[in-house]
Amino acid sequence: MRDGIHTIPEPEPHLLDRAREGDHAAFTKLVRRYEDLVYSFAFKVCRDKEKAEETLQDTFVNVFRKLRQFDGKSKFSTWLYSIVANNCLMKRRRRKLDQAAVRIDEPEGIHEHGDRDDPGEKIQAVPSWQHTPLEKLMNKELREVLDNAIQKLPMDYRVVFVLRDIEGQSAGETAKILKLSVPAVKSRLRRARVFLRNELNEYMAA
């Protein structure tokens, strides 16, 4: 706002068009508009400030180089999430840190919405993570327990959990971001939720 007059943000399609044409001022505006989203997501996935800052820089280098490849068929934020996720996954694989992560197998008899199995018997339901009143219980110690549990998740599962249950992306958007099928997203999310709930249950029962 200047002199009491509200400035209207430039529409994203116009900004993208100008940035594609080599307008550095337009690209700088894109960076400023999305740098908080990129850093926040990178930190939630990497769980490390230094790695998140490195991912932030790498992501916008990738955006600068590949902006002409963005066709607008998906949301720009979806494309950004995809780049961040890929950068995080690649860093993890290069550093071979996944060796410290636990193995997550498909929980037996667990379905997302309490559907019925083939014999017609009720299957155990895992309610949505958002419906758990964690915020009411989330003292500093519990936050550390949850953070440590999230770090134990293999990166392929962690990124799905962050996108779905922390960033609030739909299964469809998460599938687009990670180039997975929707069933694969649901399966990974289900396993991640069960593992994290078990980790928290051990803490709560202690």
Beta strands, then each sheet from edge to edge (+ up, - down):
strand 1: 110-111
strand 2: 124-125
sheet 1: 1+ 2+
end
